[in-house]
Amino acid sequence: MGRLMRRVGSPFLLTVWTGGGRAVLAALVAIVVLLSHNATRAADSEVPRFVVDPYWPKPLPDRWVTGAVGGVCVDKQDHVFGVNRSDLTAMERTVGKEPAPVVIEYDSDGNVVNSWGDPKRMPKSIHGCFIDKDDNLWIGGSADGIVQKWSHDGKQLLLQIGRKGVCDNRDEKCGEPGANRSPLLLNEPADIAVDPMNGDIYVADGYGNHRVVVFDAQGKFLRQWGDAGTDRGLFALIGGGHPHCAKFDRGGLLYVCDRGNDRIQVFDKTGAVKRIIEVKPGTAYSPAPDGAPGRKAIGSALDVAFSSDPEQ
């Protein structure tokens, strides 16, 4: 089940969703990297300690099963949103379980306060969850070609980029290798970040393609950068989710997870590389099927979160 991780001695809360069972919230965020702009100060500060709150969230309504969780995000009221794929097994259906709504909203005490979402209208294999400064919810799909913007309560689809079931590829099928060039189509996007200054939309188009693609607030293509490779500004070739995350810091730099290359690349808004942060560097390539974190077959840089304190 998802658990709220509380930092001891601080009001800062870090939500990490864990667990591998089908009948519980499954893990998407495998690694959360806390970053600081001031390396010296970070080194001198006390290392935070996190403990599990076993009573958060409260039990879900009877018979609900979420299946795999594709993302977690938090709004201005500290309400936590979990977006899930509602992918029940045959056994779960046989014993009378019901798919939970795609989007579940919890208050800070872990109570379900709202739920909504029709899987037929939303991205296939939901991936990524972002709430913008106006409290709108953004999601993508790692087996689809769309990014969607929904109103906070889920009653209105405000914007869609791309076409459902159609991807940036020669045959318009979704998956690797992608064409990596369309100004209109995506290919299995992993994450979304929105510039709070002007509403520009930055998409980590990384399961079929290997790029960051930027649109204006109305969904018009502006620019893109990235391709498959290991050099600066490029993203890992195989394994899916390269790039895997996109997060803005308060200074307007974009942190992008290059999952398979075991690093986080920091860009300005034009795509210029400003910094490379290695994560578990030097790990040997291993195609082992157990999915152990840190192996280049899967990668170690899955997601990034910034703390909410003044120095971030």
Phi and psi in degrees as a GROMACS rama.xvg file:
@    title "Ramachandran Plot"
@    xaxis  label "Phi"
@    yaxis  label "Psi"
@TYPE xy
-64.2571  142.388  GLY-2
-130.85  147.578  ARG-3
-90.0508  123.713  LEU-4
-95.9107  119.983  MET-5
-103.86  133.01  ARG-6
-81.2418  122.767  ARG-7
-66.3488  129.992  VAL-8
79.9593  14.7295  GLY-9
-150.958  150.012  SER-10
-77.4599  -7.09767  PRO-11
-67.834  131.876  PHE-12
-115.975  137.946  LEU-13
-121.303  119.337  LEU-14
-92.6434  120.714  THR-15
-126.331  123.967  VAL-16
-97.4961  126.446  TRP-17
-132.256  170.873  THR-18
115.841  140.176  GLY-19
-109.233  -4.20363  GLY-20
-73.1255  152.786  GLY-21
-72.4295  -27.7467  ARG-22
-92.2167  12.0352  ALA-23
-132.007  176.997  VAL-24
-69.1964  120.464  LEU-25
-90.3105  162.008  ALA-26
-80.732  130.953  ALA-27
-115.095  -46.9288  LEU-28
-84.7983  95.3792  VAL-29
-84.4302  -31.7895  ALA-30
-137.183  126.198  ILE-31
-114.029  122.382  VAL-32
-104.38  121.278  VAL-33
-92.1715  124.209  LEU-34
-115.39  152.283  LEU-35
-132.225  142.788  SER-36
-75.7136  -19.8221  HIS-37
-114.097  97.0568  ASN-38
-63.8972  -37.0733  ALA-39
-65.1475  -45.0484  THR-40
-65.1706  -38.6819  ARG-41
-63.6166  -38.7949  ALA-42
-68.4109  -31.8937  ALA-43
-83.7473  -19.1219  ASP-44
-78.5684  163.779  SER-45
-72.7552  134.488  GLU-46
-68.824  126.625  VAL-47
-67.0217  150.447  PRO-48
-121.071  132.779  ARG-49
-115.048  140.474  PHE-50
-126.806  150.95  VAL-51
-79.7288  134.296  VAL-52
-93.341  103.411  ASP-53
-72.7674  -7.15373  PRO-54
-105.759  15.6664  TYR-55
-127.805  129.048  TRP-56
-80.1124  174.141  PRO-57
-68.608  160.045  LYS-58
-55.0474  141.391  PRO-59
-72.0187  160.712  LEU-60
-54.2315  150.2  PRO-61
-54.2122  134.521  ASP-62
79.5055  -6.35525  ARG-63
-69.5043  136.16  TRP-64
-132.107  129.295  VAL-65
-86.5172  -25.5194  THR-66
69.2414  -149.724  GLY-67
-78.4737  133.606  ALA-68
-89.0568  127.737  VAL-69
-98.2563  -4.62909  GLY-70
175.124  157.537  GLY-71
-138.032  135.865  VAL-72
-149.178  166.389  CYS-73
-130.424  136.957  VAL-74
-94.8919  -172.109  ASP-75
-67.5504  -24.1715  LYS-76
-90.8447  12.4012  GLN-77
61.59  28.7754  ASP-78
-86.3672  137.193  HIS-79
-100.247  129.504  VAL-80
-107.375  127.849  PHE-81
-114.241  127.397  GLY-82
-108.686  129.617  VAL-83
-130.213  165.924  ASN-84
-95.1767  -2.07324  ARG-85
49.5413  36.0529  SER-86
-98.082  80.8736  ASP-87
-72.1749  150.371  LEU-88
-83.191  164.867  THR-89
-61.2745  -37.8312  ALA-90
-64.2242  -41.678  MET-91
-62.8793  -39.2445  GLU-92
-68.8435  -36.9944  ARG-93
-61.4593  -37.5783  THR-94
-89.2989  10.5682  VAL-95
91.032  13.9687  GLY-96
-74.4075  156.537  LYS-97
-123.832  141.832  GLU-98
-66.6136  130.994  PRO-99
-67.1196  156.651  ALA-100
-55.972  152.763  PRO-101
-61.1058  -40.1786  VAL-102
-113.609  126.007  VAL-103
-121.847  126.592  ILE-104
-107.146  127.016  GLU-105
-113.756  144.248  TYR-106
-81.0874  179.308  ASP-107
-66.983  -16.1251  SER-108
-90.0596  -3.19348  ASP-109
92.6712  9.27422  GLY-110
-82.9115  141.565  ASN-111
-73.5984  118.972  VAL-112
-110.711  -15.6969  VAL-113
-163.352  153.977  ASN-114
-156.577  145.096  SER-115
-167.878  173.273  TRP-116
119.874  123.565  GLY-117
-99.7877  115.395  ASP-118
-55.1676  -28.7178  PRO-119
-69.9882  -25.2839  LYS-120
-94.5038  -17.0672  ARG-121
-101.535  167.042  MET-122
-59.4275  144.248  PRO-123
-73.7732  133.419  LYS-124
57.1331  64.5254  SER-125
-49.2296  135.281  ILE-126
-147.896  123.819  HIS-127
94.0273  146.701  GLY-128
-152.536  123.367  CYS-129
-141.471  136.153  PHE-130
-115.105  123.295  ILE-131
-83.6108  -178.132  ASP-132
-65.3238  -18.8627  LYS-133
-96.5093  10.5707  ASP-134
67.5561  24.401  ASP-135
-85.2722  150.226  ASN-136
-102.404  131.081  LEU-137
-115.409  138.137  TRP-138
-141.901  155.463  ILE-139
-124.999  -168.509  GLY-140
-148.418  122.647  GLY-141
-81.7513  9.78955  SER-142
-137.77  30.1404  ALA-143
-148.073  -177.686  ASP-144
-121.45  28.1832  GLY-145
-133.589  154.044  ILE-146
-122.714  136.343  VAL-147
-124.681  146.777  GLN-148
-116.404  120.826  LYS-149
-115.616  150.572  TRP-150
-63.4727  158.405  SER-151
-55.5025  -37.2603  HIS-152
-90.4873  -0.913573  ASP-153
78.0117  8.6497  GLY-154
-83.1155  -15.734  LYS-155
-140.954  129.322  GLN-156
-82.9616  113.193  LEU-157
-89.1182  -30.5066  LEU-158
-160.675  142.983  LEU-159
-133.717  130.806  GLN-160
-107.59  130.015  ILE-161
90.7967  -179.346  GLY-162
-121.181  133.116  ARG-163
-62.4677  126.738  LYS-164
78.6266  2.28332  GLY-165
-122.567  127.777  VAL-166
-124.799  163.61  CYS-167
-73.2792  87.2424  ASP-168
-157.398  164.101  ASN-169
-58.7217  -44.1356  ARG-170
-96.837  7.01913  ASP-171
65.3459  13.5196  GLU-172
-83.7613  153.416  LYS-173
-87.4127  143.512  CYS-174
126.454  174.414  GLY-175
-80.3612  151.502  GLU-176
-80.0693  139.876  PRO-177
-92.5341  166.397  GLY-178
-73.449  -31.8329  ALA-179
65.0631  32.6398  ASN-180
-146.086  -11.851  ARG-181
-70.3897  135.793  SER-182
-83.4281  -5.75175  PRO-183
-115.585  -32.5627  LEU-184
-109.712  149.136  LEU-185
-107.807  174.914  LEU-186
-143.648  90.6588  ASN-187
58.5832  63.6627  GLU-188
-67.5368  141.924  PRO-189
-99.789  -31.2314  ALA-190
-160.258  164.444  ASP-191
-138.691  140.173  ILE-192
-132.735  141.832  ALA-193
-118.704  128.854  VAL-194
-69.0414  116.475  ASP-195
-68.323  -14.1975  PRO-196
-77.1493  -39.5463  MET-197
-136.743  -0.715668  ASN-198
82.5798  4.57999  GLY-199
-60.1051  144.996  ASP-200
-109.483  122.602  ILE-201
-110.468  117.335  TYR-202
-110.118  126.147  VAL-203
-81.1034  91.9719  ALA-204
-89.789  79.1849  ASP-205
-125.26  0.382811  GLY-206
-93.2791  -33.9502  TYR-207
-105.28  -41.263  GLY-208
-95.9214  -178.199  ASN-209
-139.207  62.8816  HIS-210
-151.095  161.08  ARG-211
-103.384  125.61  VAL-212
-121.015  137.182  VAL-213
-116.895  133.75  VAL-214
-125.077  156.246  PHE-215
-79.2432  -178.735  ASP-216
-63.8969  -19.8522  ALA-217
-95.2404  0.276968  GLN-218
92.2604  14.5365  GLY-219
-85.3055  132.877  LYS-220
-60.4955  134.744  PHE-221
-114.338  -49.8505  LEU-222
-170.592  171.647  ARG-223
-152.463  162.947  GLN-224
-151.836  159.149  TRP-225
105.652  153.441  GLY-226
-161.197  -177.48  ASP-227
-80.269  133.307  ALA-228
159.565  -173.126  GLY-229
-117.213  -8.33859  THR-230
-70.3865  169.438  ASP-231
-57.3473  134.699  ARG-232
86.0581  -7.22569  GLY-233
-104.513  168.809  LEU-234
-128.954  152.003  PHE-235
-54.2235  148.458  ALA-236
-77.8815  -44.7342  LEU-237
-120.192  164.9  ILE-238
99.2818  -12.6198  GLY-239
84.7617  145.213  GLY-240
77.7588  42.4259  GLY-241
-130.571  95.0919  HIS-242
-80.9378  155.747  PRO-243
-111.044  -22.7141  HIS-244
-144.332  161.151  CYS-245
-147.917  120.5  ALA-246
-139.53  131.328  LYS-247
-85.9267  140.897  PHE-248
-92.341  178.986  ASP-249
-69.7466  -19.3128  ARG-250
-86.8713  -0.814231  GLY-251
89.2897  11.4623  GLY-252
-89.1998  145.512  LEU-253
-104.021  120.403  LEU-254
-95.5073  122.074  TYR-255
-123.81  126.45  VAL-256
-79.8247  117.848  CYS-257
-97.8341  81.8663  ASP-258
-55.6966  -54.8811  ARG-259
-72.1893  -21.6645  GLY-260
-90.335  7.15968  ASN-261
54.0369  50.359  ASP-262
-158.218  160.564  ARG-263
-112.433  127.773  ILE-264
-104.944  133.07  GLN-265
-107.286  123.551  VAL-266
-119.804  154.738  PHE-267
-84.1427  -178.352  ASP-268
-72.7633  -10.8777  LYS-269
-93.133  -8.89898  THR-270
101.228  4.44434  GLY-271
-74.0487  132.329  ALA-272
-74.4469  126.473  VAL-273
-106.314  -24.9409  LYS-274
-165.559  147.46  ARG-275
-120.714  125.701  ILE-276
-112.12  111.189  ILE-277
-76.2543  139.051  GLU-278
-124.881  116.977  VAL-279
51.5024  54.6288  LYS-280
-67.5258  154.256  PRO-281
79.5772  8.12327  GLY-282
-72.1877  137.922  THR-283
-71.9334  144.337  ALA-284
-63.4807  134.425  TYR-285
-149.823  121.47  SER-286
-87.0594  21.9905  PRO-287
-56.5417  140.864  ALA-288
-80.1191  -2.16296  PRO-289
-79.7815  -8.49313  ASP-290
68.8855  29.4676  GLY-291
-64.2998  129.255  ALA-292
-58.2704  148.016  PRO-293
94.9206  -7.97339  GLY-294
-89.9832  138.569  ARG-295
-64.9513  -18.8536  LYS-296
-62.6461  -28.5999  ALA-297
-118.48  -39.2811  ILE-298
96.6364  157.502  GLY-299
-110.905  -14.4925  SER-300
-100.097  90.1111  ALA-301
-98.285  -38.713  LEU-302
-155.1  162.366  ASP-303
-133.278  139.673  VAL-304
-135.843  139.967  ALA-305
-101.177  141.406  PHE-306
-69.5463  159.803  SER-307
-95.9544  5.87639  SER-308
-72.6616  165.158  ASP-309
-56.9914  -32.5507  PRO-310
-91.7139  3.26067  GLU-311
